[in-house]
Structure formats: structure tokens, C-alpha cells
């Protein structure tokens, strides 16, 4: 698979066979990076840029297995939400996690997509060099997918473009806990963006350990994820049933309203 990827690969192999290889969309302008050099006053972050880094946290899973979480940082999320251009925010933390059984065998994968997640069996995850899993990153939003393609989102949110033709990063890995390195304990937001009164505006996010819905229970996060769309929801129009239904309902209401108006005018005539 990796031979077919673009020749723009960067970063260092980490020796961690489960650390994701990040395959960006060709239009991506804000690539994954380490927190070093990020121009926001987060106490304890390195002053110099580090290149791509996946921040690994290992947590227990049922049956004696483990969850391996890889937290990914982006300096900017320039993705608009709908027609009001309200989704943009500085700082962006994304997540991909893998469950291993008690023997260390891969079982499943979960990846963050906006405010939701998607859960797939390991067999649906493509692999690159060294067997490392591939995650396709959507342009601007940095939502992750296990197949390249265009994903439908409910109007007025724009679709996710993750064509897999952009920069390929092999992040090095740094282990983290809730208190180490020291910047992990900082409870503030990773950027100056604050939501206002306009609907769907976004704050800059808090750090990994201060996102309880993702940090406190990787197992619960997996149970609440959307079912795997790999292989069936990879192209525009394949899985937009809700939007199609809404559009059809709106069209039906418009026809009924037009028919009622026509009948009223006919009776008056």
C-alpha cells in the first residue's frame, strides 16, 4: 500500500508498530505536528518545533488487553461549518486508538471525527510500512478515516475531503500520562479562539487529559462510536440517507404547500 502513497513523506519512524501513519488530503495546509513551538502560552511545552509527534497513552481494556491511544495535535482547524464560517479555531486535538487483546493481537480501531468517533475491526484498517496503520486525514477538519474518500456530512456542514494524496507523516512517538510531560496537566485551552453567540462557533480545545469523554474511558468511547463505514461509505452519496430523506421531506412539503395555494386561488377565482 505504501508504495502507492505520495512521495512527500516526512517525519521519523518511531519503532512503535501501532503508531499511525497519517495520510493527509492534498489541500491540507495545517499538518499534524508536535506541540513544541506552538505560539500559545501553554506552560511546559518545548520552545522549538518538533515535527510530527503522536502522543501515546496506554490504558487497560477488558479481558486483560490494552487500549493504545495516540493523540494528534494540529495548530489550526480552518474548516468552516456551513455557510456562516463558524467552525474555525486555533489548536486542534484529534485521537486514534487501537485495542489489543491479552496476547498483544490487534482487535479494533477507533478514530475521532468532529464530535463523534468511528469504530472498525482491525481487518478494515489499511497498513503501511512496518505494518503501521494508515489514517486518512480530512482537509481542514482533521477528522480521521480508515479509507480515502469523500464523506457526506449533514447540511449545512461541508463534506469531509480525505483523498489521501497529500503529505504522508510517520510521527515519532512520545509517551504521556495525565501529568507527564508537565504540559499535560494544564487545564486551559490550546488557543485563543472562543465561541460567541453565533451558532456552531467553536472554542479552542482543552488538552487530552482534560477531555473526559475521550480520556477517562477508552472502552466507553468505543462503545459509543458510529459503526465502521470503511468500504461502504467512502464516496460522496453512499451514506447520505439522512440528508436525502430531509431533502425529500422538504420537497414534499413544498409540493403540498404549492398545491394548497393553487387550490385556494382556484376557489377564489
C-alpha positions in Angstrom: 0.0 0.0 0.0 2.7 2.5 1.0 4.3 2.3 -2.5 1.2 3.9 -3.9 1.3 6.8 -1.5 2.8 10.2 -2.4 6.5 10.8 -2.2 6.1 13.7 0.3 6.6 11.6 3.4 8.2 13.3 6.3 8.9 12.5 10.0 10.8 9.7 11.7 9.9 6.0 12.2 9.3 5.6 15.9 9.7 1.8 16.4 6.1 1.7 17.6 4.3 -0.7 15.3 0.9 0.6 16.2 1.6 4.3 15.8 -0.5 5.6 12.9 0.9 6.8 9.6 -1.1 10.0 8.7 -2.1 10.5 5.1 -3.4 14.0 4.5 -5.7 15.4 1.9 -3.9 17.2 -1.0 -5.4 20.5 0.1 -4.4 20.3 3.7 -2.5 23.4 4.9 -2.2 22.6 8.7 -0.3 19.3 9.1 0.0 17.3 12.2 2.8 18.4 14.5 4.3 18.2 17.9 3.3 20.8 20.5 6.8 22.2 20.5 7.0 25.8 19.2 3.2 26.3 19.3 2.7 30.1 19.8 0.3 29.9 22.7 1.1 30.2 26.4 0.8 26.5 27.4 3.2 26.0 30.4 5.9 23.5 29.8 5.8 23.0 26.0 9.1 22.9 24.2 10.1 26.2 22.7 11.3 24.7 19.4 9.3 23.0 16.7 9.4 19.2 16.9 7.9 17.9 13.7 5.1 15.3 13.7 4.6 13.5 17.1 1.9 11.1 18.2 1.4 11.2 22.0 0.8 7.7 23.2 -1.2 6.8 26.3 -1.8 3.1 27.2 -4.9 2.2 29.2 -6.4 -1.1 30.3 -9.1 -2.9 28.3 -11.5 -5.7 29.3 -10.1 -9.2 29.3 -6.6 -8.2 30.2 -6.0 -6.3 26.9 -5.0 -2.7 26.4 -6.1 0.4 24.6 -3.4 2.4 22.9 -4.4 6.0 22.4 -2.5 8.3 20.0 -3.2 11.9 20.5 -2.5 14.1 17.4 -2.1 17.9 17.5 -2.7 20.5 14.8 -2.0 24.2 15.2 -5.1 25.3 13.3 -8.5 24.0 12.3 -9.6 26.1 9.3 -12.6 24.0 8.4 -15.9 26.0 8.1 -19.2 24.7 9.4 -21.9 25.6 7.0 -22.5 29.0 5.4 -21.6 31.1 8.4 -17.9 30.2 8.5 -18.2 29.4 12.2 -16.1 26.2 12.7 -12.6 27.6 12.6 -10.5 27.6 15.7 -6.8 27.7 16.7 -5.5 24.4 18.2 -6.9 21.0 17.4 -6.5 17.7 19.2 -7.5 14.5 17.4 -7.4 10.9 18.5 -7.0 7.4 17.1 -6.9 4.3 19.5 -6.4 0.6 19.0 -7.5 -2.3 21.2 -5.1 -5.2 21.7 -6.0 -8.4 23.4 -4.1 -10.0 26.3 -1.7 -11.6 23.8 -1.0 -8.3 22.1 -3.0 -9.0 19.0 -4.8 -6.1 17.3 -8.6 -6.3 17.6 -10.2 -3.0 16.7 -9.6 0.7 15.9 -11.5 3.9 16.9 -10.8 7.3 15.3 -12.2 10.8 16.1 -14.4 12.6 13.6 -15.6 16.0 14.7 -17.6 15.5 17.9 -18.1 11.8 17.2 -16.0 8.6 16.6 -16.0 5.7 14.2 -15.2 2.1 15.3 -13.8 -0.5 12.9 -12.4 -4.1 13.2 -8.7 -4.3 12.7 -9.2 -6.1 9.4 -10.7 -2.9 7.9 -7.6 -0.9 8.7 -5.1 -0.5 5.9 -1.4 -0.8 6.8 1.8 0.8 5.5 5.5 0.4 6.2 6.2 -1.9 9.1 2.5 -2.8 9.4 1.7 0.6 10.9 -2.0 1.5 10.4 -3.0 4.2 8.0 -5.3 7.0 9.0 -6.6 9.3 6.2 -7.0 12.9 7.5 -9.7 15.1 6.1 -8.7 18.6 4.9 -9.1 21.3 7.4 -11.2 19.4 9.9 -8.6 16.7 10.6 -11.3 14.1 11.0 -9.7 10.6 10.6 -10.9 7.8 8.4 -9.6 4.3 7.6 -10.2 4.7 3.9 -9.5 7.5 1.5 -12.5 9.3 0.0 -15.2 11.9 0.4 -17.6 11.6 3.4 -21.1 13.0 3.5 -22.0 15.3 6.4 -25.4 16.7 7.3 -26.1 20.0 5.6 -25.1 22.8 6.2 -21.8 21.2 7.3 -19.4 20.7 4.3 -18.4 17.1 3.4 -15.0 15.8 4.6 -12.4 15.6 1.8 -9.8 12.9 2.6 -8.4 12.0 -0.8 -5.1 10.5 0.6 -3.0 12.4 -2.0 -1.3 14.9 0.3 1.6 14.8 2.8 2.3 11.4 4.5 3.7 11.7 8.0 5.1 9.0 10.1 5.1 10.6 13.6 7.6 9.7 16.2 6.0 8.6 19.5 6.1 10.2 22.9 4.5 8.5 25.9 2.2 10.7 28.1 0.2 10.4 31.2 -2.3 12.8 32.8 0.6 14.7 34.4 3.6 13.9 32.3 5.1 15.8 30.5 4.1 18.8 32.6 2.0 20.5 29.9 -0.4 17.5 30.0 -1.6 18.7 33.4 -2.5 22.2 32.1 -6.3 22.6 32.2 -6.6 25.6 29.9 -7.4 25.8 26.2 -4.9 25.3 23.4 -5.6 28.5 21.6 -7.3 31.9 21.9 -10.5 31.0 19.9 -13.7 31.4 21.9 -17.2 30.6 20.8 -19.6 33.6 20.7 -23.3 33.9 20.1 -23.3 32.7 16.5 -24.5 29.0 16.3 -21.8 26.3 15.8 -18.8 28.5 16.7 -16.0 26.6 18.4 -13.7 27.1 21.3 -10.0 26.1 21.1 -9.9 22.6 22.7 -8.5 21.6 26.0 -5.6 19.1 26.3 -6.0 15.3 26.1 -6.3 14.6 29.8 -9.0 17.3 30.1 -11.3 15.8 27.5 -13.0 13.3 29.9 -15.3 11.8 27.2 -12.2 10.5 25.4 -9.6 10.2 28.1 -11.4 8.7 31.1 -12.8 5.5 29.4 -11.4 4.4 26.0 -13.8 1.4 26.3 -16.9 3.6 26.7 -15.7 5.8 23.8 -15.5 2.7 21.6 -19.0 1.5 22.6 -20.5 4.9 21.7 -18.8 5.1 18.3 -20.5 5.0 15.0 -20.3 1.7 13.1 -17.5 1.2 10.6 -18.0 2.9 7.3 -14.8 1.6 5.6 -15.6 0.1 2.3 -19.2 1.2 2.2 -19.2 5.0 3.0 -16.0 6.1 1.2 -17.5 8.1 -1.7 -19.9 11.1 -2.0 -23.6 10.0 -1.9 -23.0 6.5 -0.5 -24.2 7.2 3.1 -26.2 10.4 3.0 -29.5 8.8 3.7 -30.5 11.3 6.5 -29.8 14.3 4.2 -31.6 12.7 1.3 -34.6 12.0 3.5 -34.6 15.5 4.8 -34.4 16.9 1.3 -37.2 14.6 0.1 -39.3 15.6 3.0 -38.7 19.3 2.4 -39.5 18.8 -1.3 -42.7 17.0 -0.4 -43.8 19.8 2.0 -43.1 22.4 -0.7 -45.2 20.4 -3.2 -48.1 20.2 -0.7 -47.9 23.9 0.1 -47.9 24.8 -3.6 -50.8 22.5 -4.2 -52.8 24.1 -1.3 -52.0 27.6 -2.6 -53.2 26.6 -6.1 -56.4 25.2 -4.8 -57.1 28.4 -2.7 -56.5 30.6 -5.8 -58.8 28.4 -7.9 -61.6 28.6 -5.3 -61.3 32.4 -5.2 -61.4 32.6 -9.0 
